[in-house]
Amino acid sequence: MHGIITEAEELFETLTLGMKPEVDLSEVKEAMTNNDAGFSFLEIEDNNLKDGAAAMLSHLNDMDLDDERNLIHGPTGLWHGVRVDSYMAAKQRFLTCMPTRNSRDRPHKSPLTHSSKLK
């Protein structure tokens, strides 16, 4: 069990692109009975996490282009294909560390594509 926790923590570091979000997990509210497709605890207003994606995109824009965690390829603003692939593989590994309630919780495909341009 300790190995899974360590791996999940390392993957979390990768998936947050080195950001250190200040989240008190004991205060996070979850709706364990909500099985609606696409529902996320990020949507629960009391968690104050709704702007998480915007914060990560802002963090990407602020990162040094030479930082190996940066998913943006140079001044073109295009996604760095190799880094995005590595990030998505880390996401899949992270999801396998997380328990699921039912088959609807299976990992989903990301809308990110290598040709997507960050604005």
Sequence and secondary structure as in RCSB ss.txt:
>XXXX:A:sequence
MHGIITEAEELFETLTLGMKPEVDLSEVKEAMTNNDAGFSFLEIEDNNLKDGAAAMLSHLNDMDLDDERNLIHGP
TGLWHGVRVDSYMAAKQRFLTCMPTRNSRDRPHKSPLTHSSKLK
>XXXX:A:secstr
 HHHHHHHHHHHHHHTTT      GGG    TT   TT  GGG GGG  TTHHHHHHHHHHHS TT TT  EEGG
GTEE HHHHHHHHHHHHHHHHHS  SSGGGS    S  TT B  
